[in-house]
Amino acid sequence: MSREKYSCYEYIIEYDIDFGWYYIIYGTGCPPYDNGEIESEDFFDAEQEARFAVIGHIDLLENGER
């Protein structure tokens, strides 16, 4: 899948046939994760659920939370 962007973070939503939908946030250049990837800790039943979760996770990162 192609990368999408929310705020200054890029992310992708992917599907694992055994577990379901998940996301990966690319934190390069954005505090607090200047390098690396953050993979969701949960799997989701629907792509839209994963999309809402990644946006919520990015909001937390921007507020100094994990």
C-alpha positions as a Python dict, from the first residue, in 0.01 Angstrom:
ca = {
    (1, 'M'): (0, 0, 0),
    (2, 'S'): (106, 357, -46),
    (3, 'R'): (194, 590, 238),
    (4, 'E'): (-64, 832, 363),
    (5, 'K'): (-2, 1143, 570),
    (6, 'Y'): (-164, 1288, 881),
    (7, 'S'): (-3, 1593, 1035),
    (8, 'C'): (373, 1547, 987),
    (9, 'Y'): (357, 1167, 1015),
    (10, 'E'): (333, 923, 729),
    (11, 'Y'): (167, 584, 778),
    (12, 'I'): (39, 281, 595),
    (13, 'I'): (-255, 54, 662),
    (14, 'E'): (-184, -312, 583),
    (15, 'Y'): (-372, -640, 600),
    (16, 'D'): (-242, -966, 743),
    (17, 'I'): (-454, -1261, 632),
    (18, 'D'): (-409, -1437, 967),
    (19, 'F'): (-469, -1143, 1200),
    (20, 'G'): (-643, -853, 1025),
    (21, 'W'): (-570, -487, 962),
    (22, 'Y'): (-283, -299, 1127),
    (23, 'Y'): (-83, 18, 1074),
    (24, 'I'): (278, 133, 1067),
    (25, 'I'): (368, 494, 1149),
    (26, 'Y'): (687, 633, 1001),
    (27, 'G'): (828, 886, 1246),
    (28, 'T'): (1126, 1012, 1052),
    (29, 'G'): (1176, 1379, 1123),
    (30, 'C'): (883, 1412, 1363),
    (31, 'P'): (923, 1429, 1739),
    (32, 'P'): (934, 1228, 1957),
    (33, 'Y'): (1043, 955, 1711),
    (34, 'D'): (1299, 1112, 1482),
    (35, 'N'): (1379, 779, 1319),
    (36, 'G'): (1212, 447, 1283),
    (37, 'E'): (873, 290, 1266),
    (38, 'I'): (592, 239, 1513),
    (39, 'E'): (373, -64, 1444),
    (40, 'S'): (27, -93, 1593),
    (41, 'E'): (3, -319, 1893),
    (42, 'D'): (-346, -433, 1795),
    (43, 'F'): (-511, -581, 1488),
    (44, 'F'): (-844, -453, 1361),
    (45, 'D'): (-1140, -615, 1187),
    (46, 'A'): (-1183, -335, 934),
    (47, 'E'): (-953, -103, 745),
    (48, 'Q'): (-1148, 199, 869),
    (49, 'E'): (-1093, 93, 1232),
    (50, 'A'): (-718, 82, 1170),
    (51, 'R'): (-734, 426, 1005),
    (52, 'F'): (-914, 580, 1306),
    (53, 'A'): (-665, 410, 1540),
    (54, 'V'): (-358, 540, 1356),
    (55, 'I'): (-494, 895, 1359),
    (56, 'G'): (-560, 865, 1731),
    (57, 'H'): (-210, 727, 1788),
    (58, 'I'): (-56, 1016, 1595),
    (59, 'D'): (-257, 1264, 1802),
    (60, 'L'): (-117, 1103, 2118),
    (61, 'L'): (239, 1123, 1982),
    (62, 'E'): (195, 1493, 1907),
    (63, 'N'): (78, 1549, 2265),
    (64, 'G'): (388, 1381, 2405),
    (65, 'E'): (227, 1046, 2478),
    (66, 'R'): (294, 709, 2321),
}
